[in-house]
Amino acid sequence: MEISGQAVLLRIFIGESDKLGHLPLFEAIVKNARDAGLAGATVLKGVLGYGATARIRTTKILDLSSDLSMVIEIVDEEAKVGAFQQVLSGLFEQANCGGLVTLENIRVIHYVPERSSLE
């Protein structure tokens, strides 16, 4: 599958310690996105940030017990991402945690899966 032109970027902000059972929530989100057939997902780990609590979290050595920010980015066609939002809401409910989810319109310049994944 190729994507070009208009698409959407789903960006999910959660904490590193957020869990769904014994599985990190970010991992559960990525696995569900793959199962939903979305084009791809990337997880980014923050080095410094704060959220609703205004508590600054950092990777500094003195803050070893920090709950760093995690950002999951998913890009695909609007209809596919829209359908996934219901799955995502269910994951947040099951994990009983907070987070921030944003959606923005983007223009895909180049996306072609590896040839080996097409065979």
Biopython code that builds the backbone (N, CA, C, O; Angstrom):
import numpy as np
from Bio.PDB.StructureBuilder import StructureBuilder

atoms = [
    (1, "MET", "N", (0.827, -1.169, 0.000)),
    (1, "MET", "CA", (0.000, 0.000, 0.000)),
    (1, "MET", "C", (0.881, 1.245, 0.000)),
    (1, "MET", "O", (1.867, 1.323, 0.733)),
    (2, "GLU", "N", (0.519, 2.196, -0.815)),
    (2, "GLU", "CA", (1.221, 3.470, -0.854)),
    (2, "GLU", "C", (0.290, 4.562, -0.355)),
    (2, "GLU", "O", (-0.924, 4.499, -0.550)),
    (3, "ILE", "N", (0.869, 5.555, 0.285)),
    (3, "ILE", "CA", (0.105, 6.721, 0.732)),
    (3, "ILE", "C", (0.743, 7.934, 0.095)),
    (3, "ILE", "O", (1.965, 8.080, 0.103)),
    (4, "SER", "N", (-0.076, 8.797, -0.453)),
    (4, "SER", "CA", (0.443, 10.063, -0.962)),
    (4, "SER", "C", (-0.655, 11.106, -0.840)),
    (4, "SER", "O", (-1.842, 10.779, -0.816)),
    (5, "GLY", "N", (-0.246, 12.352, -0.766)),
    (5, "GLY", "CA", (-1.213, 13.435, -0.655)),
    (5, "GLY", "C", (-1.702, 13.626, 0.758)),
    (5, "GLY", "O", (-0.935, 13.499, 1.712)),
    (6, "GLN", "N", (-2.992, 13.936, 0.899)),
    (6, "GLN", "CA", (-3.554, 14.253, 2.204)),
    (6, "GLN", "C", (-3.655, 13.017, 3.093)),
    (6, "GLN", "O", (-4.084, 11.947, 2.664)),
    (7, "ALA", "N", (-3.245, 13.203, 4.339)),
    (7, "ALA", "CA", (-3.326, 12.156, 5.357)),
    (7, "ALA", "C", (-3.454, 12.859, 6.699)),
    (7, "ALA", "O", (-3.543, 14.085, 6.759)),
    (8, "VAL", "N", (-3.462, 12.085, 7.770)),
    (8, "VAL", "CA", (-3.515, 12.675, 9.108)),
    (8, "VAL", "C", (-2.417, 12.085, 9.981)),
    (8, "VAL", "O", (-1.975, 10.953, 9.787)),
    (9, "LEU", "N", (-1.997, 12.889, 10.943)),
    (9, "LEU", "CA", (-1.000, 12.482, 11.935)),
    (9, "LEU", "C", (-1.695, 12.417, 13.283)),
    (9, "LEU", "O", (-2.174, 13.427, 13.798)),
    (10, "LEU", "N", (-1.743, 11.229, 13.843)),
    (10, "LEU", "CA", (-2.283, 11.015, 15.180)),
    (10, "LEU", "C", (-1.089, 11.010, 16.123)),
    (10, "LEU", "O", (-0.173, 10.203, 15.967)),
    (11, "ARG", "N", (-1.098, 11.905, 17.095)),
    (11, "ARG", "CA", (0.018, 12.011, 18.035)),
    (11, "ARG", "C", (-0.533, 11.779, 19.433)),
    (11, "ARG", "O", (-1.480, 12.443, 19.854)),
    (12, "ILE", "N", (0.067, 10.828, 20.152)),
    (12, "ILE", "CA", (-0.428, 10.405, 21.460)),
    (12, "ILE", "C", (0.677, 10.641, 22.489)),
    (12, "ILE", "O", (1.786, 10.126, 22.348)),
    (13, "PHE", "N", (0.368, 11.415, 23.515)),
    (13, "PHE", "CA", (1.310, 11.708, 24.584)),
    (13, "PHE", "C", (0.883, 10.941, 25.831)),
    (13, "PHE", "O", (-0.236, 11.108, 26.316)),
    (14, "ILE", "N", (1.775, 10.103, 26.348)),
    (14, "ILE", "CA", (1.498, 9.339, 27.564)),
    (14, "ILE", "C", (2.762, 9.316, 28.419)),
    (14, "ILE", "O", (3.805, 9.837, 28.021)),
    (15, "GLY", "N", (2.656, 8.712, 29.584)),
    (15, "GLY", "CA", (3.811, 8.541, 30.458)),
    (15, "GLY", "C", (4.454, 7.190, 30.256)),
    (15, "GLY", "O", (3.788, 6.217, 29.901)),
    (16, "GLU", "N", (5.740, 7.136, 30.483)),
    (16, "GLU", "CA", (6.497, 5.894, 30.325)),
    (16, "GLU", "C", (5.985, 4.794, 31.254)),
    (16, "GLU", "O", (6.058, 3.615, 30.907)),
    (17, "SER", "N", (5.477, 5.155, 32.410)),
    (17, "SER", "CA", (5.030, 4.147, 33.379)),
    (17, "SER", "C", (3.585, 3.696, 33.159)),
    (17, "SER", "O", (3.115, 2.809, 33.871)),
    (18, "ASP", "N", (2.871, 4.278, 32.198)),
    (18, "ASP", "CA", (1.494, 3.866, 31.926)),
    (18, "ASP", "C", (1.485, 2.434, 31.401)),
    (18, "ASP", "O", (2.237, 2.086, 30.491)),
    (19, "LYS", "N", (0.629, 1.619, 31.984)),
    (19, "LYS", "CA", (0.581, 0.190, 31.640)),
    (19, "LYS", "C", (-0.829, -0.240, 31.280)),
    (19, "LYS", "O", (-1.819, 0.353, 31.707)),
    (20, "LEU", "N", (-0.881, -1.284, 30.484)),
    (20, "LEU", "CA", (-2.128, -1.994, 30.196)),
    (20, "LEU", "C", (-1.868, -3.424, 30.658)),
    (20, "LEU", "O", (-1.312, -4.233, 29.916)),
    (21, "GLY", "N", (-2.271, -3.722, 31.875)),
    (21, "GLY", "CA", (-1.857, -4.978, 32.501)),
    (21, "GLY", "C", (-0.368, -4.905, 32.787)),
    (21, "GLY", "O", (0.098, -3.986, 33.459)),
    (22, "HIS", "N", (0.382, -5.884, 32.271)),
    (22, "HIS", "CA", (1.836, -5.883, 32.462)),
    (22, "HIS", "C", (2.575, -5.280, 31.270)),
    (22, "HIS", "O", (3.800, -5.159, 31.297)),
    (23, "LEU", "N", (1.848, -4.907, 30.241)),
    (23, "LEU", "CA", (2.440, -4.382, 29.005)),
    (23, "LEU", "C", (2.484, -2.851, 29.045)),
    (23, "LEU", "O", (1.496, -2.219, 29.419)),
    (24, "PRO", "N", (3.615, -2.251, 28.666)),
    (24, "PRO", "CA", (3.623, -0.782, 28.578)),
    (24, "PRO", "C", (2.539, -0.319, 27.611)),
    (24, "PRO", "O", (2.338, -0.922, 26.557)),
    (25, "LEU", "N", (1.845, 0.751, 27.973)),
    (25, "LEU", "CA", (0.746, 1.244, 27.142)),
    (25, "LEU", "C", (1.219, 1.612, 25.747)),
    (25, "LEU", "O", (0.509, 1.365, 24.772)),
    (26, "PHE", "N", (2.425, 2.206, 25.630)),
    (26, "PHE", "CA", (2.907, 2.571, 24.297)),
    (26, "PHE", "C", (3.057, 1.346, 23.408)),
    (26, "PHE", "O", (2.801, 1.418, 22.206)),
    (27, "GLU", "N", (3.465, 0.232, 23.983)),
    (27, "GLU", "CA", (3.609, -1.007, 23.206)),
    (27, "GLU", "C", (2.240, -1.552, 22.797)),
    (27, "GLU", "O", (2.070, -2.028, 21.675)),
    (28, "ALA", "N", (1.275, -1.482, 23.698)),
    (28, "ALA", "CA", (-0.084, -1.937, 23.380)),
    (28, "ALA", "C", (-0.685, -1.092, 22.264)),
    (28, "ALA", "O", (-1.367, -1.622, 21.387)),
    (29, "ILE", "N", (-0.439, 0.210, 22.287)),
    (29, "ILE", "CA", (-0.969, 1.098, 21.244)),
    (29, "ILE", "C", (-0.369, 0.746, 19.894)),
    (29, "ILE", "O", (-1.092, 0.649, 18.903)),
    (30, "VAL", "N", (0.949, 0.552, 19.840)),
    (30, "VAL", "CA", (1.619, 0.224, 18.574)),
    (30, "VAL", "C", (1.132, -1.121, 18.036)),
    (30, "VAL", "O", (0.877, -1.252, 16.839)),
    (31, "LYS", "N", (1.002, -2.116, 18.906)),
    (31, "LYS", "CA", (0.531, -3.432, 18.456)),
    (31, "LYS", "C", (-0.890, -3.350, 17.916)),
    (31, "LYS", "O", (-1.210, -3.983, 16.909)),
    (32, "ASN", "N", (-1.742, -2.577, 18.574)),
    (32, "ASN", "CA", (-3.117, -2.414, 18.092)),
    (32, "ASN", "C", (-3.160, -1.646, 16.782)),
    (32, "ASN", "O", (-3.989, -1.938, 15.920)),
    (33, "ALA", "N", (-2.275, -0.666, 16.624)),
    (33, "ALA", "CA", (-2.205, 0.079, 15.357)),
    (33, "ALA", "C", (-1.796, -0.853, 14.216)),
    (33, "ALA", "O", (-2.343, -0.775, 13.116)),
    (34, "ARG", "N", (-0.840, -1.727, 14.484)),
    (34, "ARG", "CA", (-0.419, -2.694, 13.460)),
    (34, "ARG", "C", (-1.562, -3.647, 13.120)),
    (34, "ARG", "O", (-1.818, -3.938, 11.951)),
    (35, "ASP", "N", (-2.244, -4.126, 14.158)),
    (35, "ASP", "CA", (-3.375, -5.033, 13.938)),
    (35, "ASP", "C", (-4.506, -4.358, 13.155)),
    (35, "ASP", "O", (-5.248, -5.021, 12.430)),
    (36, "ALA", "N", (-4.632, -3.034, 13.306)),
    (36, "ALA", "CA", (-5.659, -2.278, 12.589)),
    (36, "ALA", "C", (-5.242, -1.963, 11.155)),
    (36, "ALA", "O", (-6.014, -1.376, 10.397)),
    (37, "GLY", "N", (-4.020, -2.353, 10.783)),
    (37, "GLY", "CA", (-3.558, -2.148, 9.416)),
    (37, "GLY", "C", (-3.090, -0.740, 9.108)),
    (37, "GLY", "O", (-3.030, -0.348, 7.943)),
    (38, "LEU", "N", (-2.756, 0.032, 10.144)),
    (38, "LEU", "CA", (-2.266, 1.386, 9.906)),
    (38, "LEU", "C", (-0.866, 1.331, 9.307)),
    (38, "LEU", "O", (-0.123, 0.376, 9.530)),
    (39, "ALA", "N", (-0.516, 2.359, 8.548)),
    (39, "ALA", "CA", (0.725, 2.363, 7.767)),
    (39, "ALA", "C", (1.968, 2.222, 8.622)),
    (39, "ALA", "O", (2.919, 1.560, 8.205)),
    (40, "GLY", "N", (1.994, 2.819, 9.801)),
    (40, "GLY", "CA", (3.167, 2.709, 10.649)),
    (40, "GLY", "C", (3.017, 3.540, 11.902)),
    (40, "GLY", "O", (2.168, 4.428, 11.981)),
    (41, "ALA", "N", (3.850, 3.240, 12.879)),
    (41, "ALA", "CA", (3.831, 3.968, 14.142)),
    (41, "ALA", "C", (5.263, 4.102, 14.637)),
    (41, "ALA", "O", (6.093, 3.218, 14.426)),
    (42, "THR", "N", (5.538, 5.213, 15.292)),
    (42, "THR", "CA", (6.848, 5.454, 15.871)),
    (42, "THR", "C", (6.667, 5.925, 17.300)),
    (42, "THR", "O", (5.806, 6.760, 17.576)),
    (43, "VAL", "N", (7.473, 5.396, 18.216)),
    (43, "VAL", "CA", (7.440, 5.813, 19.608)),
    (43, "VAL", "C", (8.706, 6.608, 19.894)),
    (43, "VAL", "O", (9.819, 6.169, 19.604)),
    (44, "LEU", "N", (8.508, 7.789, 20.469)),
    (44, "LEU", "CA", (9.616, 8.675, 20.828)),
    (44, "LEU", "C", (9.621, 8.849, 22.337)),
    (44, "LEU", "O", (8.567, 8.980, 22.959)),
    (45, "LYS", "N", (10.824, 8.849, 22.928)),
    (45, "LYS", "CA", (10.952, 9.022, 24.374)),
    (45, "LYS", "C", (11.499, 10.409, 24.660)),
    (45, "LYS", "O", (12.537, 10.801, 24.127)),
    (46, "GLY", "N", (10.796, 11.145, 25.505)),
    (46, "GLY", "CA", (11.216, 12.492, 25.847)),
    (46, "GLY", "C", (12.398, 12.501, 26.802)),
    (46, "GLY", "O", (12.582, 11.567, 27.582)),
    (47, "VAL", "N", (13.186, 13.543, 26.741)),
    (47, "VAL", "CA", (14.306, 13.698, 27.664)),
    (47, "VAL", "C", (13.994, 14.753, 28.725)),
    (47, "VAL", "O", (14.652, 14.801, 29.765)),
    (48, "LEU", "N", (12.997, 15.594, 28.466)),
    (48, "LEU", "CA", (12.597, 16.614, 29.417)),
    (48, "LEU", "C", (11.192, 17.062, 29.068)),
    (48, "LEU", "O", (10.877, 17.275, 27.897)),
    (49, "GLY", "N", (10.345, 17.207, 30.076)),
    (49, "GLY", "CA", (9.004, 17.681, 29.796)),
    (49, "GLY", "C", (8.149, 17.729, 31.030)),
    (49, "GLY", "O", (8.566, 17.321, 32.114)),
    (50, "TYR", "N", (6.931, 18.239, 30.854)),
    (50, "TYR", "CA", (5.945, 18.224, 31.925)),
    (50, "TYR", "C", (4.565, 18.163, 31.289)),
    (50, "TYR", "O", (4.385, 18.463, 30.109)),
    (51, "GLY", "N", (3.605, 17.769, 32.100)),
    (51, "GLY", "CA", (2.239, 17.657, 31.623)),
    (51, "GLY", "C", (1.285, 18.338, 32.565)),
    (51, "GLY", "O", (1.591, 19.401, 33.107)),
    (52, "ALA", "N", (0.121, 17.731, 32.768)),
    (52, "ALA", "CA", (-0.945, 18.343, 33.551)),
    (52, "ALA", "C", (-0.535, 18.626, 34.992)),
    (52, "ALA", "O", (-1.031, 19.578, 35.594)),
    (53, "THR", "N", (0.358, 17.821, 35.552)),
    (53, "THR", "CA", (0.774, 18.025, 36.942)),
    (53, "THR", "C", (1.783, 19.153, 37.080)),
    (53, "THR", "O", (2.034, 19.617, 38.192)),
    (54, "ALA", "N", (2.367, 19.606, 35.973)),
    (54, "ALA", "CA", (3.407, 20.641, 35.940)),
    (54, "ALA", "C", (4.700, 20.186, 36.613)),
    (54, "ALA", "O", (5.588, 21.002, 36.858)),
    (55, "ARG", "N", (4.813, 18.895, 36.914)),
    (55, "ARG", "CA", (6.049, 18.349, 37.478)),
    (55, "ARG", "C", (7.014, 18.077, 36.327)),
    (55, "ARG", "O", (6.687, 17.326, 35.408)),
    (56, "ILE", "N", (8.196, 18.682, 36.372)),
    (56, "ILE", "CA", (9.179, 18.475, 35.316)),
    (56, "ILE", "C", (9.815, 17.104, 35.488)),
    (56, "ILE", "O", (10.257, 16.731, 36.575)),
    (57, "ARG", "N", (9.848, 16.373, 34.393)),
    (57, "ARG", "CA", (10.471, 15.044, 34.370)),
    (57, "ARG", "C", (11.658, 15.112, 33.441)),
    (57, "ARG", "O", (11.604, 15.739, 32.383)),
    (58, "THR", "N", (12.734, 14.459, 33.846)),
    (58, "THR", "CA", (13.973, 14.562, 33.088)),
    (58, "THR", "C", (14.752, 13.256, 33.133)),
    (58, "THR", "O", (14.482, 12.394, 33.969)),
    (59, "THR", "N", (15.716, 13.112, 32.235)),
    (59, "THR", "CA", (16.576, 11.937, 32.206)),
    (59, "THR", "C", (17.825, 12.122, 33.062)),
    (59, "THR", "O", (18.692, 11.248, 33.074)),
    (60, "LYS", "N", (17.933, 13.230, 33.771)),
    (60, "LYS", "CA", (19.110, 13.479, 34.600)),
    (60, "LYS", "C", (19.321, 12.352, 35.594)),
    (60, "LYS", "O", (18.358, 11.752, 36.073)),
    (61, "ILE", "N", (20.558, 12.066, 35.899)),
    (61, "ILE", "CA", (20.925, 10.949, 36.764)),
    (61, "ILE", "C", (20.269, 11.030, 38.142)),
    (61, "ILE", "O", (19.995, 9.991, 38.743)),
    (62, "LEU", "N", (20.010, 12.225, 38.656)),
    (62, "LEU", "CA", (19.408, 12.363, 39.975)),
    (62, "LEU", "C", (17.913, 12.071, 39.983)),
    (62, "LEU", "O", (17.311, 11.980, 41.053)),
    (63, "ASP", "N", (17.315, 11.926, 38.831)),
    (63, "ASP", "CA", (15.881, 11.700, 38.705)),
    (63, "ASP", "C", (15.622, 10.315, 38.116)),
    (63, "ASP", "O", (14.893, 10.177, 37.134)),
    (64, "LEU", "N", (16.224, 9.292, 38.725)),
    (64, "LEU", "CA", (16.164, 7.936, 38.173)),
    (64, "LEU", "C", (14.756, 7.342, 38.172)),
    (64, "LEU", "O", (14.463, 6.466, 37.358)),
    (65, "SER", "N", (13.889, 7.794, 39.058)),
    (65, "SER", "CA", (12.551, 7.214, 39.128)),
    (65, "SER", "C", (11.550, 7.991, 38.275)),
    (65, "SER", "O", (10.342, 7.895, 38.494)),
    (66, "SER", "N", (12.038, 8.748, 37.318)),
    (66, "SER", "CA", (11.155, 9.606, 36.530)),
    (66, "SER", "C", (10.207, 8.807, 35.636)),
    (66, "SER", "O", (10.481, 7.671, 35.249)),
    (67, "ASP", "N", (9.123, 9.430, 35.338)),
    (67, "ASP", "CA", (8.116, 8.887, 34.433)),
    (67, "ASP", "C", (8.171, 9.756, 33.184)),
    (67, "ASP", "O", (7.396, 10.702, 33.041)),
    (68, "LEU", "N", (9.079, 9.435, 32.293)),
    (68, "LEU", "CA", (9.324, 10.282, 31.126)),
    (68, "LEU", "C", (8.156, 10.262, 30.149)),
    (68, "LEU", "O", (7.365, 9.319, 30.109)),
    (69, "SER", "N", (8.075, 11.317, 29.374)),
    (69, "SER", "CA", (7.033, 11.425, 28.356)),
    (69, "SER", "C", (7.335, 10.474, 27.203)),
    (69, "SER", "O", (8.487, 10.303, 26.804)),
    (70, "MET", "N", (6.288, 9.865, 26.682)),
    (70, "MET", "CA", (6.378, 9.030, 25.493)),
    (70, "MET", "C", (5.410, 9.623, 24.476)),
    (70, "MET", "O", (4.293, 10.007, 24.823)),
    (71, "VAL", "N", (5.843, 9.695, 23.220)),
    (71, "VAL", "CA", (5.002, 10.208, 22.148)),
    (71, "VAL", "C", (4.912, 9.128, 21.076)),
    (71, "VAL", "O", (5.933, 8.648, 20.582)),
    (72, "ILE", "N", (3.706, 8.755, 20.723)),
    (72, "ILE", "CA", (3.484, 7.792, 19.645)),
    (72, "ILE", "C", (2.914, 8.568, 18.470)),
    (72, "ILE", "O", (1.912, 9.268, 18.614)),
    (73, "GLU", "N", (3.543, 8.451, 17.313)),
    (73, "GLU", "CA", (3.052, 9.113, 16.106)),
    (73, "GLU", "C", (2.611, 8.057, 15.102)),
    (73, "GLU", "O", (3.331, 7.100, 14.816)),
    (74, "ILE", "N", (1.416, 8.257, 14.582)),
    (74, "ILE", "CA", (0.841, 7.335, 13.601)),
    (74, "ILE", "C", (0.327, 8.162, 12.426)),
    (74, "ILE", "O", (-0.416, 9.125, 12.616)),
    (75, "VAL", "N", (0.724, 7.784, 11.219)),
    (75, "VAL", "CA", (0.279, 8.491, 10.011)),
    (75, "VAL", "C", (-0.448, 7.511, 9.107)),
    (75, "VAL", "O", (0.039, 6.411, 8.848)),
    (76, "ASP", "N", (-1.616, 7.919, 8.631)),
    (76, "ASP", "CA", (-2.339, 7.121, 7.651)),
    (76, "ASP", "C", (-3.484, 7.960, 7.104)),
    (76, "ASP", "O", (-3.616, 9.141, 7.427)),
    (77, "GLU", "N", (-4.301, 7.342, 6.282)),
    (77, "GLU", "CA", (-5.461, 8.016, 5.720)),
    (77, "GLU", "C", (-6.456, 8.344, 6.830)),
    (77, "GLU", "O", (-6.546, 7.630, 7.829)),
    (78, "GLU", "N", (-7.194, 9.422, 6.644)),
    (78, "GLU", "CA", (-8.103, 9.907, 7.681)),
    (78, "GLU", "C", (-9.111, 8.853, 8.141)),
    (78, "GLU", "O", (-9.365, 8.729, 9.340)),
    (79, "ALA", "N", (-9.680, 8.106, 7.223)),
    (79, "ALA", "CA", (-10.695, 7.109, 7.584)),
    (79, "ALA", "C", (-10.108, 6.010, 8.467)),
    (79, "ALA", "O", (-10.745, 5.585, 9.431)),
    (80, "LYS", "N", (-8.900, 5.550, 8.146)),
    (80, "LYS", "CA", (-8.282, 4.481, 8.934)),
    (80, "LYS", "C", (-7.907, 4.964, 10.328)),
    (80, "LYS", "O", (-8.095, 4.247, 11.311)),
    (81, "VAL", "N", (-7.380, 6.177, 10.410)),
    (81, "VAL", "CA", (-7.022, 6.736, 11.722)),
    (81, "VAL", "C", (-8.291, 7.008, 12.532)),
    (81, "VAL", "O", (-8.318, 6.786, 13.743)),
    (82, "GLY", "N", (-9.336, 7.487, 11.864)),
    (82, "GLY", "CA", (-10.605, 7.727, 12.550)),
    (82, "GLY", "C", (-11.162, 6.464, 13.180)),
    (82, "GLY", "O", (-11.646, 6.497, 14.311)),
    (83, "ALA", "N", (-11.099, 5.360, 12.465)),
    (83, "ALA", "CA", (-11.575, 4.086, 12.997)),
    (83, "ALA", "C", (-10.714, 3.640, 14.178)),
    (83, "ALA", "O", (-11.225, 3.051, 15.131)),
    (84, "PHE", "N", (-9.425, 3.915, 14.119)),
    (84, "PHE", "CA", (-8.510, 3.512, 15.194)),
    (84, "PHE", "C", (-8.736, 4.321, 16.469)),
    (84, "PHE", "O", (-8.400, 3.853, 17.557)),
    (85, "GLN", "N", (-9.290, 5.507, 16.358)),
    (85, "GLN", "CA", (-9.508, 6.342, 17.545)),
    (85, "GLN", "C", (-10.420, 5.659, 18.558)),
    (85, "GLN", "O", (-10.258, 5.862, 19.762)),
    (86, "GLN", "N", (-11.368, 4.862, 18.100)),
    (86, "GLN", "CA", (-12.233, 4.120, 19.026)),
    (86, "GLN", "C", (-11.428, 3.062, 19.772)),
    (86, "GLN", "O", (-11.620, 2.863, 20.972)),
    (87, "VAL", "N", (-10.532, 2.387, 19.066)),
    (87, "VAL", "CA", (-9.658, 1.399, 19.698)),
    (87, "VAL", "C", (-8.798, 2.093, 20.744)),
    (87, "VAL", "O", (-8.644, 1.597, 21.860)),
    (88, "LEU", "N", (-8.242, 3.237, 20.380)),
    (88, "LEU", "CA", (-7.374, 3.995, 21.271)),
    (88, "LEU", "C", (-8.119, 4.422, 22.535)),
    (88, "LEU", "O", (-7.580, 4.326, 23.638)),
    (89, "SER", "N", (-9.340, 4.886, 22.379)),
    (89, "SER", "CA", (-10.145, 5.270, 23.547)),
    (89, "SER", "C", (-10.347, 4.085, 24.486)),
    (89, "SER", "O", (-10.299, 4.238, 25.707)),
    (90, "GLY", "N", (-10.571, 2.917, 23.920)),
    (90, "GLY", "CA", (-10.717, 1.707, 24.731)),
    (90, "GLY", "C", (-9.444, 1.354, 25.476)),
    (90, "GLY", "O", (-9.499, 0.910, 26.623)),
    (91, "LEU", "N", (-8.290, 1.546, 24.832)),
    (91, "LEU", "CA", (-7.015, 1.263, 25.491)),
    (91, "LEU", "C", (-6.791, 2.203, 26.670)),
    (91, "LEU", "O", (-6.346, 1.772, 27.735)),
    (92, "PHE", "N", (-7.099, 3.493, 26.482)),
    (92, "PHE", "CA", (-6.964, 4.450, 27.582)),
    (92, "PHE", "C", (-7.892, 4.077, 28.737)),
    (92, "PHE", "O", (-7.509, 4.171, 29.904)),
    (93, "GLU", "N", (-9.103, 3.656, 28.409)),
    (93, "GLU", "CA", (-10.062, 3.274, 29.449)),
    (93, "GLU", "C", (-9.569, 2.051, 30.218)),
    (93, "GLU", "O", (-9.642, 2.016, 31.447)),
    (94, "GLN", "N", (-9.067, 1.048, 29.495)),
    (94, "GLN", "CA", (-8.553, -0.156, 30.146)),
    (94, "GLN", "C", (-7.330, 0.137, 31.007)),
    (94, "GLN", "O", (-7.168, -0.446, 32.078)),
    (95, "ALA", "N", (-6.474, 1.033, 30.545)),
    (95, "ALA", "CA", (-5.249, 1.364, 31.274)),
    (95, "ALA", "C", (-5.533, 2.293, 32.443)),
    (95, "ALA", "O", (-4.705, 2.428, 33.344)),
    (96, "ASN", "N", (-6.701, 2.938, 32.437)),
    (96, "ASN", "CA", (-7.099, 3.856, 33.500)),
    (96, "ASN", "C", (-6.032, 4.925, 33.749)),
    (96, "ASN", "O", (-5.612, 5.159, 34.882)),
    (97, "CYS", "N", (-5.608, 5.562, 32.662)),
    (97, "CYS", "CA", (-4.585, 6.595, 32.775)),
    (97, "CYS", "C", (-4.969, 7.789, 31.908)),
    (97, "CYS", "O", (-5.869, 7.708, 31.071)),
    (98, "GLY", "N", (-4.278, 8.879, 32.124)),
    (98, "GLY", "CA", (-4.512, 10.068, 31.327)),
    (98, "GLY", "C", (-3.591, 10.106, 30.129)),
    (98, "GLY", "O", (-2.771, 9.210, 29.930)),
    (99, "GLY", "N", (-3.730, 11.132, 29.346)),
    (99, "GLY", "CA", (-2.885, 11.320, 28.177)),
    (99, "GLY", "C", (-3.435, 12.459, 27.339)),
    (99, "GLY", "O", (-4.442, 13.080, 27.681)),
    (100, "LEU", "N", (-2.767, 12.711, 26.260)),
    (100, "LEU", "CA", (-3.192, 13.751, 25.325)),
    (100, "LEU", "C", (-3.117, 13.156, 23.930)),
    (100, "LEU", "O", (-2.120, 12.532, 23.569)),
    (101, "VAL", "N", (-4.159, 13.347, 23.154)),
    (101, "VAL", "CA", (-4.203, 12.844, 21.778)),
    (101, "VAL", "C", (-4.504, 14.028, 20.865)),
    (101, "VAL", "O", (-5.471, 14.758, 21.081)),
    (102, "THR", "N", (-3.669, 14.211, 19.846)),
    (102, "THR", "CA", (-3.903, 15.278, 18.872)),
    (102, "THR", "C", (-3.996, 14.676, 17.478)),
    (102, "THR", "O", (-3.506, 13.577, 17.218)),
    (103, "LEU", "N", (-4.628, 15.416, 16.603)),
    (103, "LEU", "CA", (-4.805, 14.981, 15.225)),
    (103, "LEU", "C", (-4.582, 16.192, 14.334)),
    (103, "LEU", "O", (-5.162, 17.255, 14.556)),
    (104, "GLU", "N", (-3.746, 16.024, 13.334)),
    (104, "GLU", "CA", (-3.523, 17.135, 12.419)),
    (104, "GLU", "C", (-3.468, 16.649, 10.982)),
    (104, "GLU", "O", (-3.042, 15.529, 10.700)),
    (105, "ASN", "N", (-3.905, 17.509, 10.089)),
    (105, "ASN", "CA", (-3.839, 17.210, 8.668)),
    (105, "ASN", "C", (-2.414, 17.412, 8.193)),
    (105, "ASN", "O", (-1.750, 18.382, 8.559)),
    (106, "ILE", "N", (-1.956, 16.484, 7.376)),
    (106, "ILE", "CA", (-0.607, 16.560, 6.827)),
    (106, "ILE", "C", (-0.651, 16.225, 5.346)),
    (106, "ILE", "O", (-1.674, 15.775, 4.830)),
    (107, "ARG", "N", (0.451, 16.444, 4.679)),
    (107, "ARG", "CA", (0.595, 16.051, 3.282)),
    (107, "ARG", "C", (1.772, 15.091, 3.205)),
    (107, "ARG", "O", (2.896, 15.461, 3.541)),
    (108, "VAL", "N", (1.529, 13.877, 2.771)),
    (108, "VAL", "CA", (2.581, 12.878, 2.633)),
    (108, "VAL", "C", (3.313, 13.135, 1.325)),
    (108, "VAL", "O", (2.696, 13.193, 0.261)),
    (109, "ILE", "N", (4.611, 13.285, 1.404)),
    (109, "ILE", "CA", (5.451, 13.530, 0.234)),
    (109, "ILE", "C", (5.941, 12.213, -0.360)),
    (109, "ILE", "O", (5.957, 12.039, -1.579)),
    (110, "HIS", "N", (6.342, 11.286, 0.516)),
    (110, "HIS", "CA", (6.876, 10.008, 0.040)),
    (110, "HIS", "C", (6.624, 8.939, 1.086)),
    (110, "HIS", "O", (7.050, 9.070, 2.234)),
    (111, "TYR", "N", (5.932, 7.883, 0.689)),
    (111, "TYR", "CA", (5.777, 6.705, 1.542)),
    (111, "TYR", "C", (5.579, 5.508, 0.632)),
    (111, "TYR", "O", (4.552, 5.382, -0.034)),
    (112, "VAL", "N", (6.556, 4.644, 0.610)),
    (112, "VAL", "CA", (6.456, 3.397, -0.130)),
    (112, "VAL", "C", (7.050, 2.315, 0.755)),
    (112, "VAL", "O", (8.221, 2.407, 1.123)),
    (113, "PRO", "N", (6.278, 1.287, 1.109)),
    (113, "PRO", "CA", (6.825, 0.209, 1.928)),
    (113, "PRO", "C", (7.975, -0.499, 1.230)),
    (113, "PRO", "O", (8.104, -0.444, 0.007)),
    (114, "GLU", "N", (8.812, -1.167, 2.023)),
    (114, "GLU", "CA", (9.898, -1.958, 1.445)),
    (114, "GLU", "C", (9.325, -3.007, 0.526)),
    (114, "GLU", "O", (8.245, -3.543, 0.776)),
    (115, "ARG", "N", (10.050, -3.304, -0.543)),
    (115, "ARG", "CA", (9.573, -4.302, -1.505)),
    (115, "ARG", "C", (9.366, -5.656, -0.862)),
    (115, "ARG", "O", (8.414, -6.358, -1.201)),
    (116, "SER", "N", (10.255, -6.048, 0.079)),
    (116, "SER", "CA", (10.138, -7.363, 0.695)),
    (116, "SER", "C", (8.838, -7.505, 1.495)),
    (116, "SER", "O", (8.325, -8.614, 1.644)),
    (117, "SER", "N", (8.296, -6.379, 2.015)),
    (117, "SER", "CA", (7.048, -6.463, 2.757)),
    (117, "SER", "C", (5.846, -6.560, 1.817)),
    (117, "SER", "O", (4.738, -6.856, 2.264)),
    (118, "LEU", "N", (6.047, -6.320, 0.542)),
    (118, "LEU", "CA", (4.952, -6.401, -0.426)),
    (118, "LEU", "C", (4.803, -7.807, -0.997)),
    (118, "LEU", "O", (3.773, -8.121, -1.593)),
    (119, "GLU", "N", (5.782, -8.632, -0.832)),
    (119, "GLU", "CA", (5.771, -9.966, -1.448)),
    (119, "GLU", "C", (5.114, -10.986, -0.559)),
    (119, "GLU", "O", (5.021, -12.158, -0.926)),
]
sb = StructureBuilder()
sb.init_structure("model")
sb.init_model(0)
sb.init_chain("A")
sb.init_seg("    ")
for serial, (resi, resn, name, xyz) in enumerate(atoms, 1):
    if name == "N":
        sb.init_residue(resn, " ", resi, " ")
    sb.init_atom(name, np.array(xyz, "f"), 0.0, 1.0, " ", f" {name:<3s}", serial, name[0])
structure = sb.get_structure()
